[in-house]
Amino acid sequence: MNQEVTDFIASVKEPWQGELCSRLREVVNSAIPDVQERMQYKKPHFLKNGKYAAVISTSKEAVSFTIFNASELTLPEGLFEGPPERKTIKLRQGNTVDADQLSSLVSEASSSL
């Protein structure tokens, strides 16, 4: 695990956002063996074979989680937005994360990277 990513998560001001970022990081690490983590554009990025697989970002109201290489995914209706090649889910305080579902989507999307 990348220390810069760990530091980023530790610095998130809202406790619920920090917990969510940690959970999303766990999802990515379980879904992609040998994932590479790095900070880029002040956000945690997750790469497989040098290609973007996922990114976490925070805003005042939400934590966003983007899955790259998403064109072939079958996504739950109404949860994700964005162009076909990358889909983003915005999670707000009180939202629950279906870790198994996200892990499966990340694993499927990154399988061809």
N, CA, C and O atoms as CSV, one atom per row, in Angstrom:
chain,resi,resn,atom,element,x,y,z
A,1,MET,N,N,0.841,-1.183,0.000
A,1,MET,CA,C,0.000,0.000,0.000
A,1,MET,C,C,0.888,1.249,0.000
A,1,MET,O,O,1.952,1.280,0.617
A,2,ASN,N,N,0.427,2.248,-0.693
A,2,ASN,CA,C,1.172,3.482,-0.866
A,2,ASN,C,C,0.947,4.413,0.330
A,2,ASN,O,O,-0.194,4.692,0.697
A,3,GLN,N,N,2.038,4.889,0.933
A,3,GLN,CA,C,1.928,5.743,2.120
A,3,GLN,C,C,1.229,7.064,1.811
A,3,GLN,O,O,0.514,7.590,2.663
A,4,GLU,N,N,1.420,7.609,0.615
A,4,GLU,CA,C,0.738,8.855,0.252
A,4,GLU,C,C,-0.777,8.668,0.235
A,4,GLU,O,O,-1.519,9.562,0.643
A,5,VAL,N,N,-1.228,7.525,-0.229
A,5,VAL,CA,C,-2.667,7.236,-0.241
A,5,VAL,C,C,-3.165,7.094,1.202
A,5,VAL,O,O,-4.227,7.607,1.554
A,6,THR,N,N,-2.398,6.403,2.016
A,6,THR,CA,C,-2.744,6.261,3.438
A,6,THR,C,C,-2.845,7.634,4.096
A,6,THR,O,O,-3.781,7.899,4.850
A,7,ASP,N,N,-1.878,8.506,3.809
A,7,ASP,CA,C,-1.885,9.857,4.378
A,7,ASP,C,C,-3.083,10.663,3.882
A,7,ASP,O,O,-3.691,11.407,4.651
A,8,PHE,N,N,-3.422,10.519,2.606
A,8,PHE,CA,C,-4.582,11.224,2.056
A,8,PHE,C,C,-5.849,10.826,2.810
A,8,PHE,O,O,-6.625,11.685,3.230
A,9,ILE,N,N,-6.050,9.538,2.976
A,9,ILE,CA,C,-7.258,9.048,3.659
A,9,ILE,C,C,-7.282,9.542,5.100
A,9,ILE,O,O,-8.337,9.927,5.606
A,10,ALA,N,N,-6.136,9.534,5.759
A,10,ALA,CA,C,-6.056,10.003,7.146
A,10,ALA,C,C,-6.354,11.493,7.260
A,10,ALA,O,O,-6.791,11.959,8.312
A,11,SER,N,N,-6.121,12.244,6.186
A,11,SER,CA,C,-6.320,13.700,6.228
A,11,SER,C,C,-7.732,14.139,5.850
A,11,SER,O,O,-8.064,15.318,5.966
A,12,VAL,N,N,-8.560,13.206,5.401
A,12,VAL,CA,C,-9.936,13.564,5.036
A,12,VAL,C,C,-10.663,14.057,6.288
A,12,VAL,O,O,-10.678,13.381,7.317
A,13,LYS,N,N,-11.265,15.244,6.185
A,13,LYS,CA,C,-11.810,15.914,7.371
A,13,LYS,C,C,-13.031,15.218,7.969
A,13,LYS,O,O,-13.122,15.058,9.187
A,14,GLU,N,N,-13.959,14.809,7.123
A,14,GLU,CA,C,-15.184,14.181,7.623
A,14,GLU,C,C,-14.930,12.701,7.916
A,14,GLU,O,O,-14.515,11.959,7.026
A,15,PRO,N,N,-15.175,12.264,9.159
A,15,PRO,CA,C,-14.911,10.853,9.502
A,15,PRO,C,C,-15.634,9.868,8.580
A,15,PRO,O,O,-15.052,8.852,8.200
A,16,TRP,N,N,-16.873,10.143,8.217
A,16,TRP,CA,C,-17.612,9.201,7.357
A,16,TRP,C,C,-16.942,9.088,5.992
A,16,TRP,O,O,-16.945,8.017,5.384
A,17,GLN,N,N,-16.362,10.203,5.502
A,17,GLN,CA,C,-15.679,10.154,4.208
A,17,GLN,C,C,-14.382,9.356,4.306
A,17,GLN,O,O,-14.044,8.594,3.400
A,18,GLY,N,N,-13.659,9.534,5.408
A,18,GLY,CA,C,-12.427,8.776,5.601
A,18,GLY,C,C,-12.693,7.283,5.668
A,18,GLY,O,O,-11.963,6.481,5.086
A,19,GLU,N,N,-13.755,6.920,6.390
A,19,GLU,CA,C,-14.124,5.493,6.490
A,19,GLU,C,C,-14.510,4.943,5.124
A,19,GLU,O,O,-14.136,3.826,4.768
A,20,LEU,N,N,-15.257,5.731,4.364
A,20,LEU,CA,C,-15.678,5.292,3.035
A,20,LEU,C,C,-14.483,5.151,2.095
A,20,LEU,O,O,-14.406,4.189,1.331
A,21,CYS,N,N,-13.553,6.102,2.146
A,21,CYS,CA,C,-12.338,6.004,1.330
A,21,CYS,C,C,-11.548,4.740,1.676
A,21,CYS,O,O,-11.058,4.049,0.782
A,22,SER,N,N,-11.425,4.437,2.970
A,22,SER,CA,C,-10.719,3.222,3.399
A,22,SER,C,C,-11.410,1.978,2.867
A,22,SER,O,O,-10.760,1.041,2.402
A,23,ARG,N,N,-12.724,1.979,2.939
A,23,ARG,CA,C,-13.499,0.820,2.465
A,23,ARG,C,C,-13.334,0.640,0.954
A,23,ARG,O,O,-13.152,-0.478,0.470
A,24,LEU,N,N,-13.399,1.746,0.220
A,24,LEU,CA,C,-13.241,1.666,-1.235
A,24,LEU,C,C,-11.831,1.194,-1.599
A,24,LEU,O,O,-11.650,0.437,-2.553
A,25,ARG,N,N,-10.847,1.640,-0.841
A,25,ARG,CA,C,-9.478,1.186,-1.067
A,25,ARG,C,C,-9.376,-0.319,-0.855
A,25,ARG,O,O,-8.728,-1.017,-1.635
A,26,GLU,N,N,-10.010,-0.818,0.194
A,26,GLU,CA,C,-10.028,-2.262,0.457
A,26,GLU,C,C,-10.682,-3.010,-0.697
A,26,GLU,O,O,-10.201,-4.064,-1.111
A,27,VAL,N,N,-11.779,-2.465,-1.216
A,27,VAL,CA,C,-12.480,-3.095,-2.343
A,27,VAL,C,C,-11.535,-3.239,-3.530
A,27,VAL,O,O,-11.438,-4.312,-4.126
A,28,VAL,N,N,-10.839,-2.155,-3.872
A,28,VAL,CA,C,-9.932,-2.190,-5.020
A,28,VAL,C,C,-8.787,-3.177,-4.778
A,28,VAL,O,O,-8.434,-3.955,-5.664
A,29,ASN,N,N,-8.216,-3.140,-3.582
A,29,ASN,CA,C,-7.101,-4.043,-3.293
A,29,ASN,C,C,-7.515,-5.503,-3.301
A,29,ASN,O,O,-6.708,-6.368,-3.641
A,30,SER,N,N,-8.752,-5.795,-2.935
A,30,SER,CA,C,-9.206,-7.192,-2.989
A,30,SER,C,C,-9.597,-7.593,-4.409
A,30,SER,O,O,-9.500,-8.766,-4.771
A,31,ALA,N,N,-10.035,-6.630,-5.212
A,31,ALA,CA,C,-10.509,-6.941,-6.568
A,31,ALA,C,C,-9.373,-7.069,-7.577
A,31,ALA,O,O,-9.495,-7.787,-8.570
A,32,ILE,N,N,-8.270,-6.371,-7.322
A,32,ILE,CA,C,-7.166,-6.354,-8.286
A,32,ILE,C,C,-5.877,-6.805,-7.599
A,32,ILE,O,O,-5.239,-6.016,-6.902
A,33,PRO,N,N,-5.494,-8.054,-7.790
A,33,PRO,CA,C,-4.220,-8.502,-7.233
A,33,PRO,C,C,-3.079,-7.650,-7.814
A,33,PRO,O,O,-3.089,-7.325,-9.001
A,34,ASP,N,N,-2.118,-7.299,-6.989
A,34,ASP,CA,C,-0.947,-6.523,-7.423
A,34,ASP,C,C,-1.295,-5.122,-7.935
A,34,ASP,O,O,-0.570,-4.564,-8.759
A,35,VAL,N,N,-2.398,-4.556,-7.451
A,35,VAL,CA,C,-2.761,-3.190,-7.844
A,35,VAL,C,C,-1.662,-2.227,-7.406
A,35,VAL,O,O,-1.052,-2.399,-6.351
A,36,GLN,N,N,-1.424,-1.226,-8.222
A,36,GLN,CA,C,-0.475,-0.181,-7.857
A,36,GLN,C,C,-1.277,1.044,-7.430
A,36,GLN,O,O,-2.209,1.463,-8.116
A,37,GLU,N,N,-0.902,1.604,-6.299
A,37,GLU,CA,C,-1.566,2.803,-5.793
A,37,GLU,C,C,-0.631,3.989,-5.966
A,37,GLU,O,O,0.583,3.861,-5.805
A,38,ARG,N,N,-1.199,5.146,-6.296
A,38,ARG,CA,C,-0.404,6.370,-6.302
A,38,ARG,C,C,-1.318,7.580,-6.210
A,38,ARG,O,O,-2.487,7.539,-6.594
A,39,MET,N,N,-0.753,8.645,-5.693
A,39,MET,CA,C,-1.461,9.915,-5.655
A,39,MET,C,C,-1.177,10.650,-6.960
A,39,MET,O,O,-0.027,10.801,-7.371
A,40,GLN,N,N,-2.246,11.101,-7.599
A,40,GLN,CA,C,-2.108,11.875,-8.826
A,40,GLN,C,C,-3.262,12.857,-8.855
A,40,GLN,O,O,-4.400,12.483,-8.572
A,41,TYR,N,N,-2.987,14.103,-9.192
A,41,TYR,CA,C,-4.013,15.152,-9.179
A,41,TYR,C,C,-4.679,15.257,-7.805
A,41,TYR,O,O,-5.868,15.561,-7.706
A,42,LYS,N,N,-3.902,15.001,-6.749
A,42,LYS,CA,C,-4.358,15.074,-5.355
A,42,LYS,C,C,-5.471,14.080,-5.032
A,42,LYS,O,O,-6.283,14.312,-4.136
A,43,LYS,N,N,-5.502,12.963,-5.777
A,43,LYS,CA,C,-6.499,11.908,-5.549
A,43,LYS,C,C,-5.809,10.544,-5.603
A,43,LYS,O,O,-4.847,10.360,-6.348
A,44,PRO,N,N,-6.307,9.583,-4.806
A,44,PRO,CA,C,-5.762,8.223,-4.912
A,44,PRO,C,C,-6.187,7.565,-6.231
A,44,PRO,O,O,-7.375,7.467,-6.537
A,45,HIS,N,N,-5.208,7.124,-6.987
A,45,HIS,CA,C,-5.443,6.394,-8.233
A,45,HIS,C,C,-4.949,4.963,-8.059
A,45,HIS,O,O,-3.973,4.706,-7.353
A,46,PHE,N,N,-5.633,4.051,-8.707
A,46,PHE,CA,C,-5.297,2.633,-8.630
A,46,PHE,C,C,-5.060,2.140,-10.049
A,46,PHE,O,O,-5.901,2.316,-10.930
A,47,LEU,N,N,-3.907,1.522,-10.258
A,47,LEU,CA,C,-3.520,1.103,-11.593
A,47,LEU,C,C,-3.240,-0.396,-11.656
A,47,LEU,O,O,-2.804,-1.014,-10.685
A,48,LYS,N,N,-3.505,-0.949,-12.822
A,48,LYS,CA,C,-3.157,-2.341,-13.106
A,48,LYS,C,C,-2.355,-2.322,-14.399
A,48,LYS,O,O,-2.805,-1.804,-15.421
A,49,ASN,N,N,-1.171,-2.891,-14.336
A,49,ASN,CA,C,-0.280,-2.909,-15.497
A,49,ASN,C,C,-0.055,-1.510,-16.053
A,49,ASN,O,O,0.055,-1.328,-17.265
A,50,GLY,N,N,0.013,-0.514,-15.157
A,50,GLY,CA,C,0.272,0.865,-15.561
A,50,GLY,C,C,-0.927,1.610,-16.115
A,50,GLY,O,O,-0.793,2.761,-16.530
A,51,LYS,N,N,-2.098,0.982,-16.133
A,51,LYS,CA,C,-3.307,1.613,-16.672
A,51,LYS,C,C,-4.300,1.889,-15.549
A,51,LYS,O,O,-4.427,1.105,-14.608
A,52,TYR,N,N,-5.000,3.011,-15.664
A,52,TYR,CA,C,-5.974,3.378,-14.646
A,52,TYR,C,C,-7.064,2.324,-14.508
A,52,TYR,O,O,-7.646,1.877,-15.496
A,53,ALA,N,N,-7.330,1.937,-13.265
A,53,ALA,CA,C,-8.418,1.003,-12.973
A,53,ALA,C,C,-9.520,1.697,-12.172
A,53,ALA,O,O,-10.706,1.453,-12.396
A,54,ALA,N,N,-9.119,2.569,-11.231
A,54,ALA,CA,C,-10.105,3.243,-10.379
A,54,ALA,C,C,-9.483,4.480,-9.749
A,54,ALA,O,O,-8.262,4.614,-9.679
A,55,VAL,N,N,-10.344,5.377,-9.292
A,55,VAL,CA,C,-9.896,6.580,-8.577
A,55,VAL,C,C,-10.945,6.952,-7.533
A,55,VAL,O,O,-12.146,6.775,-7.737
A,56,ILE,N,N,-10.458,7.471,-6.412
A,56,ILE,CA,C,-11.338,7.957,-5.339
A,56,ILE,C,C,-11.138,9.460,-5.252
A,56,ILE,O,O,-10.007,9.945,-5.296
A,57,SER,N,N,-12.236,10.199,-5.130
A,57,SER,CA,C,-12.120,11.635,-4.883
A,57,SER,C,C,-13.183,12.061,-3.881
A,57,SER,O,O,-14.232,11.431,-3.753
A,58,THR,N,N,-12.886,13.137,-3.181
A,58,THR,CA,C,-13.821,13.639,-2.178
A,58,THR,C,C,-14.231,15.061,-2.522
A,58,THR,O,O,-13.463,15.821,-3.113
A,59,SER,N,N,-15.442,15.402,-2.145
A,59,SER,CA,C,-15.937,16.768,-2.244
A,59,SER,C,C,-16.612,17.074,-0.912
A,59,SER,O,O,-16.634,16.231,-0.016
A,60,LYS,N,N,-17.148,18.247,-0.784
A,60,LYS,CA,C,-17.774,18.627,0.473
A,60,LYS,C,C,-18.926,17.675,0.832
A,60,LYS,O,O,-19.129,17.358,2.004
A,61,GLU,N,N,-19.664,17.232,-0.164
A,61,GLU,CA,C,-20.890,16.460,0.070
A,61,GLU,C,C,-20.783,14.962,-0.186
A,61,GLU,O,O,-21.667,14.205,0.216
A,62,ALA,N,N,-19.709,14.520,-0.852
A,62,ALA,CA,C,-19.704,13.134,-1.317
A,62,ALA,C,C,-18.289,12.578,-1.453
A,62,ALA,O,O,-17.293,13.301,-1.414
A,63,VAL,N,N,-18.254,11.267,-1.614
A,63,VAL,CA,C,-17.052,10.554,-2.038
A,63,VAL,C,C,-17.403,9.947,-3.389
A,63,VAL,O,O,-18.398,9.234,-3.519
A,64,SER,N,N,-16.587,10.232,-4.385
A,64,SER,CA,C,-16.814,9.689,-5.719
A,64,SER,C,C,-15.834,8.559,-5.975
A,64,SER,O,O,-14.665,8.625,-5.594
A,65,PHE,N,N,-16.334,7.530,-6.622
A,65,PHE,CA,C,-15.522,6.370,-6.963
A,65,PHE,C,C,-15.721,6.101,-8.443
A,65,PHE,O,O,-16.835,5.835,-8.894
A,66,THR,N,N,-14.626,6.174,-9.197
A,66,THR,CA,C,-14.694,5.989,-10.641
A,66,THR,C,C,-14.022,4.680,-11.030
A,66,THR,O,O,-12.924,4.361,-10.576
A,67,ILE,N,N,-14.712,3.937,-11.879
A,67,ILE,CA,C,-14.187,2.699,-12.446
A,67,ILE,C,C,-13.850,2.981,-13.907
A,67,ILE,O,O,-14.702,3.437,-14.670
A,68,PHE,N,N,-12.605,2.709,-14.290
A,68,PHE,CA,C,-12.171,2.906,-15.673
A,68,PHE,C,C,-12.352,1.605,-16.457
A,68,PHE,O,O,-12.532,0.532,-15.881
A,69,ASN,N,N,-12.300,1.733,-17.797
A,69,ASN,CA,C,-12.438,0.573,-18.678
A,69,ASN,C,C,-13.804,-0.090,-18.472
A,69,ASN,O,O,-13.922,-1.315,-18.457
A,70,ALA,N,N,-14.825,0.747,-18.316
A,70,ALA,CA,C,-16.153,0.274,-17.899
A,70,ALA,C,C,-17.124,0.023,-19.052
A,70,ALA,O,O,-18.287,-0.298,-18.808
A,71,SER,N,N,-16.683,0.158,-20.281
A,71,SER,CA,C,-17.594,0.060,-21.434
A,71,SER,C,C,-18.393,-1.233,-21.494
A,71,SER,O,O,-19.545,-1.235,-21.928
A,72,GLU,N,N,-17.788,-2.326,-21.061
A,72,GLU,CA,C,-18.445,-3.630,-21.180
A,72,GLU,C,C,-19.222,-4.037,-19.927
A,72,GLU,O,O,-19.815,-5.115,-19.893
A,73,LEU,N,N,-19.225,-3.197,-18.913
A,73,LEU,CA,C,-19.886,-3.560,-17.654
A,73,LEU,C,C,-21.406,-3.441,-17.747
A,73,LEU,O,O,-21.939,-2.564,-18.427
A,74,THR,N,N,-22.078,-4.336,-17.052
A,74,THR,CA,C,-23.513,-4.204,-16.848
A,74,THR,C,C,-23.682,-3.603,-15.464
A,74,THR,O,O,-23.412,-4.252,-14.453
A,75,LEU,N,N,-24.130,-2.358,-15.431
A,75,LEU,CA,C,-24.192,-1.616,-14.172
A,75,LEU,C,C,-25.609,-1.517,-13.641
A,75,LEU,O,O,-26.567,-1.499,-14.415
A,76,PRO,N,N,-25.748,-1.453,-12.315
A,76,PRO,CA,C,-27.069,-1.256,-11.720
A,76,PRO,C,C,-27.628,0.089,-12.189
A,76,PRO,O,O,-26.911,1.089,-12.216
A,77,GLU,N,N,-28.875,0.104,-12.545
A,77,GLU,CA,C,-29.490,1.310,-13.087
A,77,GLU,C,C,-29.550,2.434,-12.053
A,77,GLU,O,O,-29.915,2.216,-10.898
A,78,GLY,N,N,-29.189,3.632,-12.489
A,78,GLY,CA,C,-29.334,4.809,-11.654
A,78,GLY,C,C,-28.224,5.068,-10.659
A,78,GLY,O,O,-28.251,6.100,-9.989
A,79,LEU,N,N,-27.244,4.180,-10.529
A,79,LEU,CA,C,-26.171,4.381,-9.545
A,79,LEU,C,C,-24.956,5.090,-10.113
A,79,LEU,O,O,-24.317,5.878,-9.415
A,80,PHE,N,N,-24.631,4.823,-11.364
A,80,PHE,CA,C,-23.409,5.333,-11.973
A,80,PHE,C,C,-23.731,6.351,-13.057
A,80,PHE,O,O,-24.783,6.301,-13.694
A,81,GLU,N,N,-22.796,7.272,-13.245
A,81,GLU,CA,C,-22.931,8.255,-14.309
A,81,GLU,C,C,-21.591,8.406,-15.006
A,81,GLU,O,O,-20.560,7.956,-14.503
A,82,GLY,N,N,-21.616,9.042,-16.168
A,82,GLY,CA,C,-20.377,9.287,-16.896
A,82,GLY,C,C,-20.363,8.591,-18.238
A,82,GLY,O,O,-21.272,7.829,-18.566
A,83,PRO,N,N,-19.306,8.863,-19.026
A,83,PRO,CA,C,-19.189,8.253,-20.350
A,83,PRO,C,C,-18.961,6.746,-20.248
A,83,PRO,O,O,-18.580,6.248,-19.188
A,84,PRO,N,N,-19.191,6.018,-21.345
A,84,PRO,CA,C,-19.094,4.553,-21.299
A,84,PRO,C,C,-17.764,4.016,-20.771
A,84,PRO,O,O,-17.739,2.984,-20.100
A,85,GLU,N,N,-16.661,4.702,-21.065
A,85,GLU,CA,C,-15.345,4.156,-20.686
A,85,GLU,C,C,-15.004,4.351,-19.216
A,85,GLU,O,O,-14.098,3.694,-18.703
A,86,ARG,N,N,-15.711,5.240,-18.530
A,86,ARG,CA,C,-15.477,5.395,-17.088
A,86,ARG,C,C,-16.784,5.789,-16.410
A,86,ARG,O,O,-17.475,6.713,-16.837
A,87,LYS,N,N,-17.092,5.080,-15.369
A,87,LYS,CA,C,-18.353,5.301,-14.659
A,87,LYS,C,C,-18.069,5.673,-13.212
A,87,LYS,O,O,-17.191,5.100,-12.567
A,88,THR,N,N,-18.823,6.639,-12.718
A,88,THR,CA,C,-18.616,7.167,-11.378
A,88,THR,C,C,-19.875,7.015,-10.543
A,88,THR,O,O,-20.987,7.264,-11.010
A,89,ILE,N,N,-19.677,6.600,-9.296
A,89,ILE,CA,C,-20.759,6.559,-8.324
A,89,ILE,C,C,-20.422,7.596,-7.253
A,89,ILE,O,O,-19.297,7.650,-6.756
A,90,LYS,N,N,-21.411,8.415,-6.906
A,90,LYS,CA,C,-21.228,9.416,-5.842
A,90,LYS,C,C,-21.939,8.918,-4.603
A,90,LYS,O,O,-23.145,8.674,-4.613
A,91,LEU,N,N,-21.177,8.771,-3.543
A,91,LEU,CA,C,-21.704,8.261,-2.283
A,91,LEU,C,C,-21.766,9.393,-1.272
A,91,LEU,O,O,-20.779,10.088,-1.031
A,92,ARG,N,N,-22.934,9.564,-0.692
A,92,ARG,CA,C,-23.128,10.616,0.304
A,92,ARG,C,C,-23.261,10.001,1.687
A,92,ARG,O,O,-23.429,8.790,1.832
A,93,GLN,N,N,-23.184,10.854,2.700
A,93,GLN,CA,C,-23.273,10.379,4.074
A,93,GLN,C,C,-24.549,9.569,4.252
A,93,GLN,O,O,-25.631,9.999,3.851
A,94,GLY,N,N,-24.412,8.399,4.853
A,94,GLY,CA,C,-25.558,7.527,5.083
A,94,GLY,C,C,-25.763,6.491,4.001
A,94,GLY,O,O,-26.480,5.513,4.216
A,95,ASN,N,N,-25.137,6.683,2.816
A,95,ASN,CA,C,-25.229,5.668,1.762
A,95,ASN,C,C,-24.446,4.433,2.186
A,95,ASN,O,O,-23.408,4.536,2.841
A,96,THR,N,N,-24.941,3.293,1.815
A,96,THR,CA,C,-24.199,2.064,2.077
A,96,THR,C,C,-23.507,1.618,0.797
A,96,THR,O,O,-23.982,1.881,-0.308
A,97,VAL,N,N,-22.401,0.953,0.963
A,97,VAL,CA,C,-21.617,0.469,-0.169
A,97,VAL,C,C,-21.803,-1.033,-0.256
A,97,VAL,O,O,-21.591,-1.754,0.719
A,98,ASP,N,N,-22.201,-1.498,-1.430
A,98,ASP,CA,C,-22.255,-2.933,-1.664
A,98,ASP,C,C,-20.850,-3.345,-2.119
A,98,ASP,O,O,-20.546,-3.367,-3.311
A,99,ALA,N,N,-20.014,-3.668,-1.145
A,99,ALA,CA,C,-18.604,-3.955,-1.419
A,99,ALA,C,C,-18.440,-5.126,-2.386
A,99,ALA,O,O,-17.564,-5.095,-3.251
A,100,ASP,N,N,-19.264,-6.144,-2.250
A,100,ASP,CA,C,-19.158,-7.305,-3.146
A,100,ASP,C,C,-19.459,-6.905,-4.585
A,100,ASP,O,O,-18.758,-7.306,-5.515
A,101,GLN,N,N,-20.516,-6.105,-4.755
A,101,GLN,CA,C,-20.893,-5.656,-6.096
A,101,GLN,C,C,-19.791,-4.780,-6.701
A,101,GLN,O,O,-19.406,-4.976,-7.853
A,102,LEU,N,N,-19.284,-3.816,-5.928
A,102,LEU,CA,C,-18.216,-2.955,-6.436
A,102,LEU,C,C,-16.960,-3.757,-6.743
A,102,LEU,O,O,-16.314,-3.529,-7.766
A,103,SER,N,N,-16.610,-4.682,-5.878
A,103,SER,CA,C,-15.438,-5.518,-6.098
A,103,SER,C,C,-15.570,-6.299,-7.399
A,103,SER,O,O,-14.619,-6.396,-8.175
A,104,SER,N,N,-16.732,-6.842,-7.626
A,104,SER,CA,C,-16.989,-7.594,-8.848
A,104,SER,C,C,-16.861,-6.697,-10.083
A,104,SER,O,O,-16.263,-7.100,-11.081
A,105,LEU,N,N,-17.415,-5.486,-10.021
A,105,LEU,CA,C,-17.345,-4.556,-11.147
A,105,LEU,C,C,-15.902,-4.131,-11.425
A,105,LEU,O,O,-15.474,-4.092,-12.578
A,106,VAL,N,N,-15.158,-3.814,-10.366
A,106,VAL,CA,C,-13.759,-3.409,-10.523
A,106,VAL,C,C,-12.939,-4.561,-11.095
A,106,VAL,O,O,-12.108,-4.359,-11.980
A,107,SER,N,N,-13.173,-5.753,-10.593
A,107,SER,CA,C,-12.448,-6.932,-11.071
A,107,SER,C,C,-12.737,-7.164,-12.551
A,107,SER,O,O,-11.817,-7.409,-13.331
A,108,GLU,N,N,-14.005,-7.089,-12.939
A,108,GLU,CA,C,-14.391,-7.309,-14.325
A,108,GLU,C,C,-13.797,-6.227,-15.237
A,108,GLU,O,O,-13.251,-6.533,-16.297
A,109,ALA,N,N,-13.907,-4.966,-14.816
A,109,ALA,CA,C,-13.408,-3.864,-15.642
A,109,ALA,C,C,-11.899,-3.933,-15.820
A,109,ALA,O,O,-11.386,-3.615,-16.893
A,110,SER,N,N,-11.189,-4.343,-14.782
A,110,SER,CA,C,-9.728,-4.364,-14.853
A,110,SER,C,C,-9.173,-5.648,-15.444
A,110,SER,O,O,-7.969,-5.746,-15.679
A,111,SER,N,N,-10.015,-6.621,-15.684
A,111,SER,CA,C,-9.521,-7.925,-16.154
A,111,SER,C,C,-8.800,-7.838,-17.492
A,111,SER,O,O,-7.917,-8.650,-17.768
A,112,SER,N,N,-9.160,-6.869,-18.324
A,112,SER,CA,C,-8.520,-6.767,-19.634
A,112,SER,C,C,-7.404,-5.723,-19.682
A,112,SER,O,O,-6.865,-5.432,-20.749
A,113,LEU,N,N,-7.062,-5.162,-18.523
A,113,LEU,CA,C,-5.971,-4.160,-18.490
A,113,LEU,C,C,-4.615,-4.855,-18.466
A,113,LEU,O,O,-3.581,-4.189,-18.438
